[in-house]
Amino acid sequence: MEPREPLGPFLLAFPGPLRDRLVAAVLSGEKVSTSGLLAEYELEGEELPPVGERSALIDSEGREVAVLEMTEVRVLPLGEVDLQHALDEGEGYRSVAEWRAGHEAFWHGEEMREAMGDPSFTVDDGTMIVAERFRVVEVLDGGGASSG
C-alpha cells in the first residue's frame, strides 16, 4: 500500500459518546451529512471545505478511521434546513423539528458555549449553518473495529 498525503481532520462533535455514535453512523453508511455553525468556522479562521476535498474522520481516541470526500457544502439559515438533510444525518431524526431539537441541545451545551467563548451562546432561525454532505472513500485500519 502506497503512502497517502496527510489529510486534515474531520471532527464530529466533541470526543466522547456522541462522537463515537456519529463515527459509527458514518462507517455504517447511515450518516452522509452533518451540520456545523458558520460562526465556528469564522471563530477558528477556517475556510469552508471545498467540494472534492478529502479529510480523515477522527474517532474519540484521535485515530484516523476513514477517508471522507466532501460532495456538497451549503450555507443556509437554521430555519431553512430541510427534511432530507435531517434524515441524511443518520441520527434517527424523523422530522426537521427533531433534528433541530437535537442540534440546539448540542449547540446550547456547555462544551459548545465554552468553544464559542460565550456562556450564553444561542441559535435561532437566522443562525447560519454549514450543511455538509460527504461520502466514505476508504475505511482505514481500526475503522471497522468495535471498542465495546
DSSP file (Angstrom, degrees, kcal/mol; ACC not computed):
  #  RESIDUE AA STRUCTURE BP1 BP2  ACC     N-H-->O    O-->H-N    N-H-->O    O-->H-N    TCO  KAPPA ALPHA  PHI   PSI    X-CA   Y-CA   Z-CA
    1    1 A M              0   0    0      0, 0.0     3,-0.1     0, 0.0     0, 0.0   0.000 360.0 360.0 360.0 127.2    0.0    0.0    0.0
    2    2 A E        -     0   0    0      1,-0.1     2,-0.0     0, 0.0     0, 0.0  -0.527 360.0-101.6 -82.8 148.9    1.5    3.3   -1.0
    3    3 A P        -     0   0    0      0, 0.0     2,-0.3     0, 0.0    -1,-0.1  -0.326  35.7-142.9 -67.1 148.1    1.6    6.2    1.5
    4    4 A R        -     0   0    0      1,-0.1     3,-0.1    -3,-0.1     0, 0.0  -0.730  24.8 -93.7-108.0 160.6   -1.0    8.9    1.1
    5    5 A E        -     0   0    0     -2,-0.3    -1,-0.1     1,-0.1     2,-0.0  -0.395  53.9 -91.7 -67.0 148.5   -0.7   12.6    1.7
    6    6 A P        -     0   0    0      0, 0.0     2,-0.3     0, 0.0    -1,-0.1  -0.354  45.5-147.4 -60.9 141.3   -1.6   13.7    5.2
    7    7 A L        -     0   0    0     -3,-0.1    48,-0.2     1,-0.0     3,-0.1  -0.815  14.8-109.6-111.1 150.9   -5.3   14.7    5.4
    8    8 A G  E     -a   55   0A   0     46,-0.6    48,-3.0    -2,-0.3     2,-0.2  -0.388  47.0 -94.9 -69.9 157.5   -6.9   17.4    7.5
    9    9 A P  E     -a   56   0A   0      0, 0.0     2,-0.6     0, 0.0    48,-0.2  -0.495  24.1-153.6 -79.0 144.5   -9.1   16.1   10.3
   10   10 A F  E     -a   57   0A   0     46,-3.2    48,-2.1    -2,-0.2     2,-0.5  -0.961  22.6-169.9-113.5 108.5  -12.9   15.7   10.0
   11   11 A L        -     0   0    0     -2,-0.6     2,-0.5    46,-0.2    48,-0.1  -0.865  13.0-163.3-109.2 130.8  -14.3   16.1   13.6
   12   12 A L        -     0   0    0     -2,-0.5    11,-0.1    46,-0.4    10,-0.1  -0.962  60.1 -42.4-111.2 122.9  -17.8   15.3   14.6
   13   13 A A  S    S-     0   0    0     -2,-0.5     3,-0.0     5,-0.1    93,-0.0  -0.077  96.7 -48.0  56.0-158.3  -19.0   16.7   18.0
   14   14 A F  S   >S-     0   0    0      1,-0.1     5,-0.8    -3,-0.1     4,-0.1  -0.742  74.5 -79.2-103.5 155.8  -16.6   16.6   20.9
   15   15 A P  T   5S+     0   0    0      0, 0.0     3,-0.1     0, 0.0    -1,-0.1  -0.262  93.4  61.2 -54.4 138.6  -14.7   13.4   21.9
   16   16 A G  T  >5S-     0   0    0      1,-0.1     4,-2.5    -3,-0.0     5,-0.2  -0.905 104.8 -28.9 137.7-165.3  -16.9   11.0   23.8
   17   17 A P  H  >5S+     0   0    0      0, 0.0     4,-2.2     0, 0.0     5,-0.2   0.838 130.1  51.4 -57.0 -39.6  -20.1    9.0   23.4
   18   18 A L  H  >5S+     0   0    0      2,-0.2     4,-2.5     1,-0.2     5,-0.2   0.950 112.1  46.1 -65.4 -47.2  -21.7   11.4   20.9
   19   19 A R  H  ><S+     0   0    0     -5,-0.8     4,-3.0     1,-0.2     5,-0.3   0.920 110.8  54.5 -59.6 -41.6  -18.7   11.4   18.6
   20   20 A D  H  X S+     0   0    0     -4,-2.5     4,-2.1     1,-0.2    -1,-0.2   0.915 110.3  45.8 -58.8 -43.6  -18.5    7.6   19.0
   21   21 A R  H  X S+     0   0    0     -4,-2.2     4,-2.1     2,-0.2    -1,-0.2   0.910 114.1  48.5 -65.3 -42.0  -22.1    7.2   17.8
   22   22 A L  H  X S+     0   0    0     -4,-2.5     4,-2.1     2,-0.2    -2,-0.2   0.911 111.2  49.0 -66.9 -42.3  -21.6    9.7   14.9
   23   23 A V  H  X S+     0   0    0     -4,-3.0     4,-2.7     1,-0.2    -1,-0.2   0.923 111.2  50.7 -62.2 -43.9  -18.4    8.0   13.7
   24   24 A A  H  X S+     0   0    0     -4,-2.1     4,-1.9    -5,-0.3     6,-0.2   0.894 108.8  52.1 -60.3 -39.6  -20.2    4.6   13.9
   25   25 A A  H  X>S+     0   0    0     -4,-2.1     6,-2.0     2,-0.2     5,-1.3   0.873 110.3  48.2 -66.5 -36.7  -23.1    6.0   11.8
   26   26 A V  H ><5S+     0   0    0     -4,-2.1     3,-1.1     4,-0.2    -2,-0.2   0.948 112.1  48.7 -65.1 -48.2  -20.6    7.3    9.2
   27   27 A L  H 3<5S+     0   0    0     -4,-2.7    -2,-0.2     1,-0.3    -1,-0.2   0.815 111.1  50.2 -64.0 -30.7  -18.8    4.0    9.0
   28   28 A S  H 3<5S-     0   0    0     -4,-1.9    -1,-0.3    -5,-0.2    -2,-0.2   0.593 114.8-115.8 -82.7 -10.5  -22.1    2.1    8.7
   29   29 A G  T <<5S+     0   0    0     -3,-1.1    -3,-0.2    -4,-0.6    -2,-0.1   0.418  88.5 110.5  90.5  -1.6  -23.3    4.4    5.8
   30   30 A E  S   <S+     0   0    0     -5,-1.3     2,-0.6    -6,-0.2    -4,-0.2   0.859  70.4  58.1 -72.4 -35.4  -26.2    5.8    7.8
   31   31 A K        +     0   0    0     -6,-2.0    58,-0.2    59,-0.2    -2,-0.2  -0.865  50.2 149.9-103.9 115.7  -24.7    9.2    8.2
   32   32 A V        +     0   0    0     56,-2.8   102,-2.3    -2,-0.6     2,-0.3   0.269  64.8  42.1-125.2   6.6  -23.9   11.0    4.9
   33   33 A S  E     -B  133   0A   0     55,-1.1     2,-0.3   100,-0.2   100,-0.2  -0.975  57.4-175.2-147.7 162.6  -24.3   14.6    6.1
   34   34 A T  E     -B  132   0A   0     98,-2.4    98,-2.7    -2,-0.3     2,-0.4  -0.958  15.1-135.6-151.5 167.1  -23.6   16.9    9.0
   35   35 A S  E     +B  131   0A   0     -2,-0.3     2,-0.3    96,-0.2    96,-0.2  -0.984  21.1 170.6-131.6 139.5  -24.2   20.4   10.2
   36   36 A G  E     -B  130   0A   0     94,-2.0    94,-3.1    -2,-0.4     2,-0.5  -0.892  37.8 -96.7-136.8 170.5  -22.0   22.9   11.8
   37   37 A L  E >>  -B  129   0A   0     -2,-0.3     4,-1.3    92,-0.2     3,-1.0  -0.764  17.2-144.1 -90.7 131.4  -22.2   26.6   12.7
   38   38 A L  H 3> S+     0   0    0     90,-2.1     4,-2.3    -2,-0.5     5,-0.2   0.875 103.3  63.7 -57.5 -36.0  -20.7   29.1   10.3
   39   39 A A  H 3> S+     0   0    0     89,-0.5     4,-2.7     1,-0.2    -1,-0.3   0.812  96.6  56.9 -59.8 -30.9  -19.7   31.1   13.4
   40   40 A E  H <> S+     0   0    0     -3,-1.0     4,-2.3     2,-0.2    -1,-0.2   0.931 107.1  47.5 -65.3 -45.0  -17.4   28.1   14.4
   41   41 A Y  H  X>S+     0   0    0     -4,-1.3     5,-2.6     1,-0.2     4,-0.5   0.929 114.8  46.5 -59.9 -44.4  -15.5   28.4   11.1
   42   42 A E  H ><5S+     0   0    0     -4,-2.3     3,-0.9     1,-0.2    -2,-0.2   0.916 111.5  50.6 -65.0 -43.7  -15.2   32.1   11.4
   43   43 A L  H 3<5S+     0   0    0     -4,-2.7    -1,-0.2     1,-0.2    -2,-0.2   0.882 115.5  42.5 -61.1 -39.7  -14.1   31.9   15.1
   44   44 A E  H 3<5S-     0   0    0     -4,-2.3    -1,-0.2    -5,-0.2    -2,-0.2   0.447 109.6-122.0 -88.4  -0.8  -11.4   29.3   14.2
   45   45 A G  T <<5 +     0   0    0     -3,-0.9     2,-0.3    -4,-0.5    -3,-0.2   0.806  60.5 151.7  65.7  29.2  -10.3   31.2   11.0
   46   46 A E      < -     0   0    0     -5,-2.6    -1,-0.2    -6,-0.2     2,-0.2  -0.716  43.9-129.1 -97.3 143.4  -11.1   28.1    8.9
   47   47 A E        -     0   0    0     -2,-0.3    -1,-0.0     1,-0.1    -5,-0.0  -0.528  35.9 -99.6 -77.8 153.3  -12.2   28.1    5.3
   48   48 A L        -     0   0    0     -2,-0.2    -1,-0.1     1,-0.1    25,-0.0  -0.509  48.1 -99.7 -68.3 145.5  -15.3   26.1    4.3
   49   49 A P        -     0   0    0      0, 0.0     2,-0.2     0, 0.0    -1,-0.1  -0.483  37.9-129.0 -69.2 133.2  -14.3   22.8    2.8
   50   50 A P    >   -     0   0    0      0, 0.0     3,-2.1     0, 0.0    20,-0.3  -0.500  31.8 -91.8 -78.4 152.2  -14.5   22.7   -0.9
   51   51 A V  T 3  S+     0   0    0      1,-0.3    20,-0.2    -2,-0.2     3,-0.1  -0.400 116.3  30.9 -58.3 136.2  -16.4   20.0   -2.8
   52   52 A G  T 3  S+     0   0    0     18,-3.3    -1,-0.3     1,-0.3    19,-0.1   0.176  85.7 135.8  96.5 -16.3  -13.9   17.2   -3.6
   53   53 A E    <   -     0   0    0     -3,-2.1    17,-2.8    16,-0.1     2,-0.4  -0.407  43.7-147.3 -66.4 139.0  -11.8   17.8   -0.5
   54   54 A R  E     + C   0  69A   0     15,-0.2   -46,-0.6    -3,-0.1     2,-0.3  -0.863  21.6 171.3-107.5 144.4  -10.7   14.7    1.3
   55   55 A S  E     -aC   8  68A   0     13,-2.2    13,-3.0    -2,-0.4     2,-0.6  -0.936  34.3-104.4-145.7 166.7  -10.3   14.5    5.1
   56   56 A A  E     -aC   9  67A   0    -48,-3.0   -46,-3.2    -2,-0.3     2,-0.4  -0.853  28.0-133.3-100.9 120.9   -9.7   12.0    7.8
   57   57 A L  E     -aC  10  66A   0      9,-2.9     8,-3.0    -2,-0.6     9,-0.8  -0.586  26.5-150.8 -70.3 127.2  -12.6   11.1   10.0
   58   58 A I  E     - C   0  64A   0    -48,-2.1   -46,-0.4    -2,-0.4     6,-0.2  -0.868   4.2-150.3-109.2 132.1  -11.3   11.1   13.6
   59   59 A D    >   -     0   0    0      4,-2.3     3,-1.9    -2,-0.4   -39,-0.1  -0.264  40.7 -87.4 -88.5-177.5  -12.6    9.0   16.4
   60   60 A S  T 3  S+     0   0    0      1,-0.3    -1,-0.1     2,-0.1   -40,-0.0   0.701 127.4  55.9 -66.8 -19.2  -12.7    9.9   20.2
   61   61 A E  T 3  S-     0   0    0      2,-0.1    -1,-0.3   -45,-0.1    -3,-0.0   0.405 120.3-107.0 -91.7   2.8   -9.2    8.4   20.6
   62   62 A G  S <  S+     0   0    0     -3,-1.9     2,-0.3     1,-0.3    -2,-0.1   0.594  72.9 142.4  84.8  10.9   -7.8   10.7   17.9
   63   63 A R        -     0   0    0     79,-0.1    -4,-2.3     1,-0.0     2,-0.6  -0.619  56.6-120.6 -87.2 144.6   -7.4    7.9   15.4
   64   64 A E  E     +C   58   0A   0     -2,-0.3    -6,-0.2    -6,-0.2    79,-0.1  -0.752  38.3 168.7 -78.3 119.8   -8.0    8.3   11.7
   65   65 A V  E     +     0   0A   0     -8,-3.0    75,-2.0    -2,-0.6     2,-0.3   0.597  57.0   4.7-112.7 -15.2  -10.7    5.8   10.9
   66   66 A A  E     -CD  57 139A   0     -9,-0.8    -9,-2.9    73,-0.3     2,-0.5  -0.985  61.4-120.8-162.7 157.0  -11.9    6.7    7.4
   67   67 A V  E     -CD  56 138A   0     71,-3.1    70,-3.1    -2,-0.3    71,-1.4  -0.926  34.0-166.5-101.2 126.0  -11.2    9.0    4.5
   68   68 A L  E     -CD  55 136A   0    -13,-3.0   -13,-2.2    -2,-0.5     2,-0.4  -0.837  10.0-151.9-112.0 150.1  -14.2   11.2    3.6
   69   69 A E  E     -CD  54 135A   0     66,-2.6    66,-1.9    -2,-0.3     2,-0.3  -0.989  20.1-126.3-122.7 128.7  -14.7   13.2    0.5
   70   70 A M  E     + D   0 134A   0    -17,-2.8   -18,-3.3    -2,-0.4    64,-0.3  -0.562  30.5 172.3 -73.1 127.0  -16.9   16.3    0.6
   71   71 A T  E     +     0   0A   0     62,-2.9     2,-0.3     1,-0.4    63,-0.2   0.606  65.1  11.0-111.1 -17.8  -19.6   16.1   -2.1
   72   72 A E  E     - D   0 133A   0     61,-1.6    61,-2.8   -22,-0.1     2,-0.4  -0.951  53.9-171.6-160.6 140.8  -21.7   19.2   -1.2
   73   73 A V  E     + D   0 132A   0     -2,-0.3     2,-0.4    59,-0.2    59,-0.2  -0.977  12.8 175.8-136.5 121.9  -21.4   22.3    1.0
   74   74 A R  E     - D   0 131A   0     57,-2.5    57,-3.2    -2,-0.4     2,-0.5  -0.974  18.9-154.1-126.1 141.4  -24.3   24.7    1.6
   75   75 A V  E     + D   0 130A   0     -2,-0.4    55,-0.2    55,-0.2    53,-0.1  -0.973  35.1 147.5-111.6 123.3  -24.5   27.7    3.9
   76   76 A L  E     - D   0 129A   0     53,-2.1    53,-3.2    -2,-0.5     2,-0.1  -0.976  51.0 -85.5-151.0 159.8  -28.1   28.4    5.0
   77   77 A P  E >   - D   0 128A   0      0, 0.0     3,-2.5     0, 0.0    51,-0.2  -0.418  40.1-118.7 -67.3 146.4  -30.1   29.8    7.9
   78   78 A L  G >  S+     0   0    0     49,-2.6     3,-1.5    46,-0.4    48,-0.2   0.848 113.3  62.2 -51.7 -38.5  -31.0   27.3   10.5
   79   79 A G  G 3  S+     0   0    0     46,-2.7    -1,-0.3     1,-0.3    47,-0.1   0.547  99.3  56.5 -68.5  -6.9  -34.7   27.9    9.8
   80   80 A E  G <  S+     0   0    0     -3,-2.5    -1,-0.3    45,-0.3    -2,-0.2   0.304  70.2 128.9-109.2   8.2  -34.2   26.6    6.2
   81   81 A V    <   -     0   0    0     -3,-1.5     2,-0.2    -4,-0.2    19,-0.1  -0.445  51.0-140.8 -64.0 134.4  -32.8   23.1    7.0
   82   82 A D     >  -     0   0    0     -2,-0.1     4,-1.9     1,-0.1     3,-0.2  -0.504  18.6-108.3-100.1 167.7  -34.9   20.6    5.0
   83   83 A L  H  > S+     0   0    0      1,-0.2     4,-2.9     2,-0.2     5,-0.2   0.875 114.5  58.5 -61.5 -40.4  -36.1   17.1    5.9
   84   84 A Q  H  > S+     0   0    0      1,-0.2     4,-2.6     2,-0.2    -1,-0.2   0.914 107.1  47.6 -59.5 -42.2  -33.7   15.3    3.6
   85   85 A H  H  > S+     0   0    0      2,-0.2     4,-0.9     1,-0.2    -1,-0.2   0.933 111.9  50.5 -63.0 -44.3  -30.7   16.9    5.3
   86   86 A A  H >< S+     0   0    0     -4,-1.9     3,-0.7     1,-0.2     5,-0.5   0.925 113.5  45.0 -59.8 -45.0  -32.1   15.9    8.7
   87   87 A L  H >< S+     0   0    0     -4,-2.9     3,-1.8     1,-0.2     5,-0.3   0.904 108.5  57.1 -64.6 -42.1  -32.7   12.3    7.6
   88   88 A D  H 3< S+     0   0    0     -4,-2.6   -56,-2.8     1,-0.3   -55,-1.1   0.608  85.7  78.9 -70.4 -11.2  -29.2   12.1    6.0
   89   89 A E  T << S-     0   0    0     -4,-0.9    -1,-0.3    -3,-0.7    -2,-0.2   0.653  94.3-141.0 -70.4 -12.4  -27.5   13.0    9.3
   90   90 A G    <   +     0   0    0     -3,-1.8   -59,-0.2   -60,-0.2    -2,-0.1   0.751  66.3 118.8  65.6  26.3  -28.2    9.3   10.2
   91   91 A E  S    S-     0   0    0     -5,-0.5    -1,-0.1    -4,-0.1    -4,-0.1   0.242  90.5 -98.6-108.7  12.2  -29.1   10.1   13.8
   92   92 A G        +     0   0    0     -5,-0.3     2,-0.1     1,-0.3    -5,-0.1   0.550  66.7 157.2  87.0   7.3  -32.6    8.7   13.7
   93   93 A Y        -     0   0    0     -7,-0.4    -1,-0.3     1,-0.1    -3,-0.1  -0.450  22.8-173.8 -67.3 137.8  -34.4   12.1   13.2
   94   94 A R        +     0   0    0      1,-0.1     2,-0.3    -2,-0.1    -1,-0.1   0.439  67.9  23.8-109.5  -4.3  -37.8   11.7   11.6
   95   95 A S  S  > S-     0   0    0      1,-0.1     4,-2.2    -9,-0.1    -1,-0.1  -0.974  77.9-111.3-152.8 163.2  -38.5   15.4   11.2
   96   96 A V  H  > S+     0   0    0     -2,-0.3     4,-3.0     1,-0.2     5,-0.2   0.868 118.3  58.3 -64.2 -36.0  -36.8   18.7   10.9
   97   97 A A  H  > S+     0   0    0      2,-0.2     4,-2.5     1,-0.2    -1,-0.2   0.910 107.3  46.0 -61.7 -42.0  -38.2   19.6   14.4
   98   98 A E  H  > S+     0   0    0      2,-0.2     4,-2.4     1,-0.2    -1,-0.2   0.928 113.2  50.3 -64.3 -44.4  -36.5   16.5   15.9
   99   99 A W  H  X S+     0   0    0     -4,-2.2     4,-2.4     1,-0.2    -2,-0.2   0.935 112.4  47.1 -57.0 -47.4  -33.2   17.4   14.1
  100  100 A R  H  X S+     0   0    0     -4,-3.0     4,-3.3     1,-0.2     5,-0.3   0.920 109.9  51.8 -64.8 -43.9  -33.4   21.0   15.3
  101  101 A A  H  X S+     0   0    0     -4,-2.5     4,-2.1     1,-0.2    -1,-0.2   0.917 111.9  47.7 -58.8 -43.7  -34.1   20.0   18.9
  102  102 A G  H  X S+     0   0    0     -4,-2.4     4,-1.5     2,-0.2    -1,-0.2   0.906 115.5  44.1 -63.8 -41.9  -31.1   17.6   18.9
  103  103 A H  H  X S+     0   0    0     -4,-2.4     4,-3.4     2,-0.2     5,-0.2   0.879 111.1  53.0 -73.3 -37.6  -28.8   20.2   17.4
  104  104 A E  H  X S+     0   0    0     -4,-3.3     4,-2.4     1,-0.2    -1,-0.2   0.912 106.5  54.0 -63.0 -39.4  -30.0   23.0   19.6
  105  105 A A  H  < S+     0   0    0     -4,-2.1    -1,-0.2    -5,-0.3    -2,-0.2   0.910 114.4  41.9 -59.5 -41.0  -29.3   20.9   22.7
  106  106 A F  H >< S+     0   0    0     -4,-1.5     3,-1.5     1,-0.2     6,-0.5   0.954 116.3  46.6 -69.1 -50.9  -25.7   20.3   21.4
  107  107 A W  H 3< S+     0   0    0     -4,-3.4    -2,-0.2     1,-0.3    -1,-0.2   0.758 115.2  47.0 -66.8 -24.7  -25.2   24.0   20.3
  108  108 A H  T 3< S+     0   0    0     -4,-2.4    -1,-0.3    -5,-0.2    -2,-0.2   0.388  93.1 112.8 -94.5   2.9  -26.6   25.3   23.6
  109  109 A G  S <> S-     0   0    0     -3,-1.5     4,-2.6    -4,-0.1     5,-0.2  -0.261  81.5-108.4 -75.3 162.8  -24.5   22.8   25.7
  110  110 A E  H  > S+     0   0    0      1,-0.2     4,-2.4     2,-0.2     5,-0.2   0.882 115.8  52.8 -58.4 -43.5  -21.7   23.8   28.0
  111  111 A E  H  > S+     0   0    0      1,-0.2     4,-2.4     2,-0.2    -1,-0.2   0.916 112.5  44.6 -62.5 -42.4  -18.9   22.4   25.7
  112  112 A M  H  > S+     0   0    0     -6,-0.5     4,-2.5     2,-0.2    -2,-0.2   0.919 112.2  51.1 -68.4 -42.8  -20.1   24.4   22.7
  113  113 A R  H  X>S+     0   0    0     -4,-2.6     5,-2.3     1,-0.2     4,-0.7   0.890 112.0  48.3 -61.8 -37.2  -20.6   27.6   24.7
  114  114 A E  H ><5S+     0   0    0     -4,-2.4     3,-0.8    -5,-0.2    -1,-0.2   0.926 111.2  49.7 -66.3 -44.2  -17.1   27.2   26.0
  115  115 A A  H 3<5S+     0   0    0     -4,-2.4    -2,-0.2     1,-0.3    -1,-0.2   0.852 112.5  47.9 -62.4 -34.7  -15.7   26.6   22.5
  116  116 A M  H 3<5S-     0   0    0     -4,-2.5    -1,-0.3     2,-0.2    -2,-0.2   0.596 109.0-126.5 -81.6 -11.5  -17.6   29.7   21.2
  117  117 A G  T <<5S+     0   0    0     -3,-0.8    -3,-0.2    -4,-0.7    -4,-0.1   0.771  78.7 105.2  72.0  25.5  -16.3   31.7   24.1
  118  118 A D    > < -     0   0    0     -5,-2.3     3,-1.8    -6,-0.2    -2,-0.2  -0.888  54.8-162.4-142.6 106.1  -19.8   32.8   25.1
  119  119 A P  T 3  S+     0   0    0      0, 0.0    -6,-0.1     0, 0.0    -5,-0.1   0.622  96.5  43.8 -66.2 -11.1  -21.5   31.3   28.1
  120  120 A S  T 3  S+     0   0    0     -7,-0.1   -12,-0.0     2,-0.1    -7,-0.0   0.122  80.4 149.8-117.5  21.2  -24.9   32.4   26.8
  121  121 A F    <   +     0   0    0     -3,-1.8     2,-0.3   -12,-0.1    -8,-0.1  -0.278  17.8 169.0 -57.3 133.5  -24.5   31.4   23.2
  122  122 A T        -     0   0    0     -9,-0.0     2,-0.3     2,-0.0    -2,-0.1  -0.952  24.7-137.6-140.9 162.5  -27.8   30.5   21.5
  123  123 A V        +     0   0    0     -2,-0.3     2,-0.2   -19,-0.1   -15,-0.0  -0.826  20.2 176.8-116.1 159.1  -29.0   29.8   17.9
  124  124 A D    >   -     0   0    0     -2,-0.3     3,-1.9     0, 0.0   -46,-0.4  -0.844  52.3 -71.7-146.9-176.1  -32.2   30.9   16.2
  125  125 A D  T 3  S+     0   0    0      1,-0.3   -46,-2.7    -2,-0.2   -45,-0.3   0.799 129.5  49.5 -53.2 -32.1  -33.9   30.7   12.8
  126  126 A G  T 3  S+     0   0    0    -49,-0.2    -1,-0.3   -48,-0.2     2,-0.2   0.530  78.2 118.9 -89.1  -6.1  -31.4   33.2   11.3
  127  127 A T    <   -     0   0    0     -3,-1.9   -49,-2.6   -50,-0.1     2,-0.4  -0.422  67.2-125.2 -62.4 128.0  -28.2   31.5   12.6
  128  128 A M  E     - D   0  77A   0    -51,-0.2   -90,-2.1    -2,-0.2   -89,-0.5  -0.613  31.5-173.0 -81.3 129.9  -26.2   30.5    9.6
  129  129 A I  E     -BD  37  76A   0    -53,-3.2   -53,-2.1    -2,-0.4     2,-0.6  -0.825  23.8-129.1-118.5 160.4  -25.2   26.8    9.4
  130  130 A V  E     -BD  36  75A   0    -94,-3.1   -94,-2.0    -2,-0.3     2,-0.7  -0.949  20.0-161.4-109.1 114.4  -22.9   24.8    7.2
  131  131 A A  E     -BD  35  74A   0    -57,-3.2   -57,-2.5    -2,-0.6     2,-0.4  -0.876  13.9-170.8 -99.1 115.5  -24.7   21.7    5.8
  132  132 A E  E     -BD  34  73A   0    -98,-2.7   -98,-2.4    -2,-0.7     2,-0.4  -0.883  12.5-165.1-113.6 137.6  -22.1   19.3    4.5
  133  133 A R  E     +BD  33  72A   0    -61,-2.8   -62,-2.9    -2,-0.4   -61,-1.6  -0.954  20.4 166.9-117.6 140.2  -22.6   16.1    2.5
  134  134 A F  E     - D   0  70A   0   -102,-2.3     2,-0.3    -2,-0.4   -64,-0.2  -0.901  24.9-140.9-145.6 169.6  -19.8   13.6    2.2
  135  135 A R  E     - D   0  69A   0    -66,-1.9   -66,-2.6    -2,-0.3     2,-0.6  -0.978  27.5-112.5-134.7 151.3  -19.0   10.0    1.2
  136  136 A V  E     + D   0  68A   0     -2,-0.3   -68,-0.2   -68,-0.2     3,-0.1  -0.739  30.7 177.6 -82.7 122.1  -16.7    7.4    2.6
  137  137 A V  E     -     0   0A   0    -70,-3.1     2,-0.3    -2,-0.6    -1,-0.2   0.827  68.6  -2.4 -89.3 -39.9  -13.8    6.8    0.2
  138  138 A E  E     - D   0  67A   0    -71,-1.4   -71,-3.1     2,-0.0     2,-0.5  -0.975  58.3-136.7-156.4 135.6  -11.9    4.4    2.4
  139  139 A V  E     - D   0  66A   0     -2,-0.3   -73,-0.3   -73,-0.2     2,-0.1  -0.857  33.3-145.9 -91.3 128.7  -12.2    2.8    5.8
  140  140 A L    >   -     0   0    0    -75,-2.0     3,-2.9    -2,-0.5     4,-0.4  -0.435  34.4 -67.5 -93.3 166.9   -8.8    2.8    7.5
  141  141 A D  T 3  S+     0   0    0      1,-0.3    -1,-0.2     2,-0.2   -77,-0.0  -0.277 126.6  20.9 -52.2 131.3   -7.3    0.2    9.9
  142  142 A G  T 3  S+     0   0    0     -3,-0.1     3,-0.5   -79,-0.0    -1,-0.3   0.210  95.7 103.9  91.8 -15.6   -9.2    0.3   13.1
  143  143 A G  S <  S+     0   0    0     -3,-2.9    -2,-0.2     1,-0.2   -78,-0.1   0.748  83.7  42.9 -71.8 -23.3  -12.3    2.0   11.5
  144  144 A G  S    S+     0   0    0     -4,-0.4    -1,-0.2     2,-0.1     2,-0.2   0.515  92.6 105.3 -98.2  -5.0  -14.2   -1.2   11.5
  145  145 A A        -     0   0    0     -3,-0.5     2,-0.4     1,-0.0     0, 0.0  -0.475  63.7-137.2 -79.4 145.8  -13.3   -2.3   15.0
  146  146 A S        -     0   0    0     -2,-0.2    -2,-0.1     1,-0.1    -1,-0.0  -0.848   4.5-157.1-100.6 135.9  -15.7   -2.0   17.8
  147  147 A S              0   0    0     -2,-0.4    -1,-0.1     0, 0.0    -2,-0.0   0.323 360.0 360.0 -95.7   9.3  -14.5   -0.7   21.1
  148  148 A G              0   0    0      0, 0.0    -2,-0.0     0, 0.0     0, 0.0   0.451 360.0 360.0 107.3 360.0  -17.3   -2.4   23.1
